[in-house]
């Protein structure tokens, strides 16, 4: 093969005159032309103009099936009529206030009804902030400095949880340069799905650990679910030591009506929520047992953990979230989980017949395709999954360039069939481009 990695990548990017122009403008006013690393791609990203249901339209007028849905946030697809109506009505009443509103109470009630461990809820504006507040709550509750997290798992842009360097060789790391040593030494990194290995590390720090933070289906390390044995080991450790068990379900709450950890047979003290509960609006939530959540309580004087924010429980966002949660019924979750299984099966069959070293993981309505290591003729690494995502984009389907995708309630068997057909062609494109 003589084609370089760069040439392969550029050959598969969809031609978009307007996107190229917008990217040139963006580079003049934003670092790298970007305000969100996850949507950056070279030589330029494809800019979107609008979306409705299961489809998006780019600025050149090209329509595509959207199987990424804003990094799995839009579980009801784009511009769902009930969510649009809820947002419009709320905005007409006022976009924000320096006082509480009725809709935040209704939304909190709807969340608490989902899981018996959701006794109290605290709202934030993002999942990153919700993780940050959950960790701070655990520290305020236990008066301990250290936290434990899974190697390679992503929990947002917060120094304490952006540490992954344990030598685990995780698929994607998220580390930030310049994290102070005082921060990094208070984060303990444990292996994933290795009960004994995790416990061995945790026991070394048992008296200092405020919490054990997990993602029960961590997409950054392959979108494989935590085993029942692993969760039981962590749960028992927290019960024995008084550490707070935190489940970050910003991405995985969509797996079950009660959430991911409940589906996998365990229970958390605090669950961090976002994405699918938000109806496309900026919402994060910390939901947990009342004795831990009491650190936020200002009703008896100064709280142990003061927490404010001008956009917490914003009434427009709360209205979108309430509509989204109401639409997210048990029946709909079962239906899209079944569609997710169909997608994964179709992808696996195609890859098995045409390639070697590829896998498809996932759970419920989530999926992720993983490719083998590859190099070009010069020895440069070729990201085959990234090439596959570009080939899919040219064939009218959008997934993440990491291979991440999901099914929304706006989809049915027709959309799944269209996706699998496009996936088959995209795999052939990548194979042909590599020859």
Secondary structure by P-SEA (a helix, b strand, c coil): ccccaaaaaaaaccccaaaaaaaaaaaaccccccccccccccccccccccccccccccccccccccccccccccccccccaaaaaaaaaaaaaccccccccaaaaaaaaaaaaacccccbbbbcccaaaaaaaaaaaaaaaccccbbbbccccccccccccccccccccccbbbbbccccaaaaaabbbbbcccaaaaaaaaaaccccccbbbbcccccccccccccaaaaaaaaaaaaaccbbbbbbcccccccccccccccccccccbbbbccccccccbbbbbbbccccccccccccccccbbbbccccccaaaaaaaaaaaaaccaaaaaaaaaaaaaaaaaaaaaaaaccccbbbbbccccbbbbbcccccccccccaaaaaaaaaaaaacccccccccccccccccaaaaaaaaaaaaaaaaaaaaaac
